[in-house]
Amino acid sequence: MALRCLLFLYNKMNDMERICLFPGTFDPVTHGHVDVIERAVSLFDKLIIGIGTNSSKQPMFTVEQRAGWMRDIFKNDPRVEVTGYEGLTVDYCRDRGARFILRGIRYISDFEYEKAIADMNRMLAPDIETIFLTCSPLYSTISSTLVRDVIRNGGNAAMFMPKEVKL
């Protein structure tokens, strides 16, 4: 009897939908973001792109613009959902039933920063796991910060962003 109960619970856990949140500011969306999303989406049943508010960043583009770009880019993939959110990422994960957080890594310095956040999230929510994916080498030098600098200074940043990002 106990074995049947354990098997039932194990099967129920494995039947749970694998929902992952990819939080970020995506200000603006770059080829690196899209690369990570396209490779991660097959790992989960649903990938939620959560456009969060970061108190240490002053965005160049509105949440609505960034969400619109993401929706255009992934309009043909029903596994991808785009939302905006505020507050703690782990709280938003719980609200949405996400058991995974996806983070993209370009360099070792990104990993050090992201690991500190992942450790804090693990202390706040031990049931939510952070997954790291490195971006393709082709896109490792592209950052939203650098793209914004190009845009602010009148340069052409189109080569760093998907065609759906129209400025």
LINDA-V50554 format. One record per residue. N is the residue number from 0. SS is DSSP state (helix for helix, strand for strand, loop for the rest). Layout:
((N & SS) (N & SS))
//
This chain:
((0 & loop) (1 & helix) (2 & helix) (3 & helix) (4 & helix) (5 & helix) (6 & helix) (7 & helix) (8 & helix) (9 & helix) (10 & helix) (11 & helix) (12 & helix) (13 & helix) (14 & helix) (15 & loop) (16 & loop) (17 & loop) (18 & strand) (19 & strand) (20 & strand) (21 & strand) (22 & strand) (23 & strand) (24 & loop) (25 & loop) (26 & loop) (27 & loop) (28 & loop) (29 & loop) (30 & helix) (31 & helix) (32 & helix) (33 & helix) (34 & helix) (35 & helix) (36 & helix) (37 & helix) (38 & helix) (39 & helix) (40 & helix) (41 & helix) (42 & helix) (43 & loop) (44 & loop) (45 & strand) (46 & strand) (47 & strand) (48 & strand) (49 & strand) (50 & strand) (51 & strand) (52 & loop) (53 & loop) (54 & loop) (55 & loop) (56 & loop) (57 & loop) (58 & loop) (59 & loop) (60 & loop) (61 & loop) (62 & helix) (63 & helix) (64 & helix) (65 & helix) (66 & helix) (67 & helix) (68 & helix) (69 & helix) (70 & helix) (71 & helix) (72 & helix) (73 & loop) (74 & loop) (75 & loop) (76 & loop) (77 & loop) (78 & loop) (79 & strand) (80 & strand) (81 & strand) (82 & strand) (83 & strand) (84 & strand) (85 & loop) (86 & loop) (87 & loop) (88 & helix) (89 & helix) (90 & helix) (91 & helix) (92 & helix) (93 & helix) (94 & helix) (95 & helix) (96 & loop) (97 & loop) (98 & loop) (99 & strand) (100 & strand) (101 & strand) (102 & strand) (103 & strand) (104 & strand) (105 & loop) (106 & loop) (107 & helix) (108 & helix) (109 & helix) (110 & helix) (111 & helix) (112 & helix) (113 & helix) (114 & helix) (115 & helix) (116 & helix) (117 & helix) (118 & helix) (119 & helix) (120 & helix) (121 & helix) (122 & helix) (123 & helix) (124 & loop) (125 & loop) (126 & loop) (127 & loop) (128 & strand) (129 & strand) (130 & strand) (131 & strand) (132 & strand) (133 & strand) (134 & loop) (135 & loop) (136 & helix) (137 & helix) (138 & helix) (139 & loop) (140 & loop) (141 & loop) (142 & loop) (143 & helix) (144 & helix) (145 & helix) (146 & helix) (147 & helix) (148 & helix) (149 & helix) (150 & helix) (151 & helix) (152 & loop) (153 & loop) (154 & loop) (155 & loop) (156 & loop) (157 & helix) (158 & helix) (159 & helix) (160 & loop) (161 & loop) (162 & loop) (163 & loop) (164 & loop) (165 & loop) (166 & loop))
//
